[in-house]
Amino acid sequence: MSATEQLRARFESVFMPNYGTPPIALVKGEGRHVVDADGKRYLDLIAGIAVSALGHGHPALAKAVAAQAETLAHTSNLFLNEPEIALAERLVGLLGVPARVFLANSGTEANEAALKLVKRVAGPDRTYFVSTVAGFHGRTSGSLALTGKDAIREPFGPFGLDVRFVAHGDAEALRAAVTPACAGVFVEPIQGEAGVVAPDPDYLHAVREICDENGAAFVLDEIQSGVGRTGHWFAHQGHGVLPDVMTLAKGLAGGLPIGACIGFGPYGTAFAKGDHGSTFGGNPIAAAAALAVLDTIEADGLLESAARLGALLAQEILDVHHPLITGVRGAGLWRGIVLAAPVAARVQARAAAAGFLVNAVTPDTIRLAPPLTITRGEVLEFTGALPKILAAVAAEGDGDGAGRR
Ligand SMILES: *Cc1c(COP(=O)(O)O)cnc(C)c1O
């Protein structure tokens, strides 16, 4: 048995079977590359699902985490720590408008905080929420209730939350669903787990307007889109629209667990003492990591780079002109390669065999979310290898299902 096969067998005998066993075991990373248990090296174009924003082993992140671990690893919310305060100040500064922050440990927790915040402001007469078909907001009961993927939500309901789903990007459907009895609307700027699907550019404006007309909260889930992914600090900044509540997680601390729920205007101060909390939230190591991520994005011009190299990546993929590719969706360094057949899992496997990690996010979409530190040479290395990868898939024949998720 290879080292990978041994790890897979151990994984399968000890973990709950909620994940399909991943085919690859990673043991180390350096920059945009990772190495598996059998020594094979890959260019990482998925970055742990849009998380490893600075790639792997980045010295700024490693230094910040090590220094904080040596100094003070944890305080709980019984005590203040300076890194959590500095991080919240930094986030508010990047937003450029008055806001208040709650720190959690994951995306789903950030959305749970947002849900409670909205309930706090809405009061008892606003009885339902609106969310989007195929949208993803997390796996805990509140955020799962808001998730528009029937297959993962329905087996676990009912949730005691009235959620109505409308098509993402359909402003008229949203207008019809939102009334003065609606507490809040949960939306992703671009749907990540649905396959990196972007709405029309004026959609977020319409969501803002519809929420304002009905007094409903506009909650923007920027867990996957935020922290530079689209070439802006936060995707909504590219639209000139401000939500009432924004959630962050994934790329924020470059690989350490973190989540943030940010409230604007009255939503910033709606929680009363005792309304919410988290033992690990505001953890100084995670906060130090997030500060290192934000400082590096700024110092190294990674927003501009995400916009420029993201556009190059999309164009180079289209220029491959392979019949299996029907389009490229998304923004910045966050892309969905749309395939003409449900062969995404095979493309993922063939790409891995060729030394590239990509993600079959839906049966016919390959998701790319590389580290924001990726270089032009690395982008071209991948697009240069695509024709061979696709030719190998085409030679195999008919379709299959999606990859792990
Ligand atoms: C990943 C994701 C979540 C859930 O985050 P977890 O950290 O896995 O709980 C929620 N919303 C969006 C848009 C996401 O991409």
PDBQT file of the ligand as one rigid body, heavy atoms in Angstrom, charges set to zero:
ROOT
HETATM    1  C1  LIG A 501     -17.949  28.008   3.107  1.00  0.00    +0.000 C 
HETATM    2  C2  LIG A 501     -19.148  28.868   3.196  1.00  0.00    +0.000 A 
HETATM    3  C3  LIG A 501     -19.928  28.916   4.359  1.00  0.00    +0.000 A 
HETATM    4  C4  LIG A 501     -19.683  28.011   5.554  1.00  0.00    +0.000 C 
HETATM    5  O1  LIG A 501     -18.432  28.211   6.119  1.00  0.00    +0.000 OA
HETATM    6  P1  LIG A 501     -17.847  27.112   7.141  1.00  0.00    +0.000 P 
HETATM    7  O2  LIG A 501     -16.582  27.743   7.646  1.00  0.00    +0.000 OA
HETATM    8  O3  LIG A 501     -17.631  25.864   6.351  1.00  0.00    +0.000 OA
HETATM    9  O4  LIG A 501     -18.844  26.929   8.212  1.00  0.00    +0.000 OA
HETATM   10  C5  LIG A 501     -20.998  29.789   4.377  1.00  0.00    +0.000 A 
HETATM   11  N1  LIG A 501     -21.285  30.579   3.327  1.00  0.00    +0.000 NA
HETATM   12  C6  LIG A 501     -20.543  30.567   2.207  1.00  0.00    +0.000 A 
HETATM   13  C7  LIG A 501     -20.895  31.484   1.077  1.00  0.00    +0.000 C 
HETATM   14  C8  LIG A 501     -19.458  29.702   2.096  1.00  0.00    +0.000 A 
HETATM   15  O5  LIG A 501     -18.755  29.665   0.967  1.00  0.00    +0.000 OA
ENDROOT
TORSDOF 0
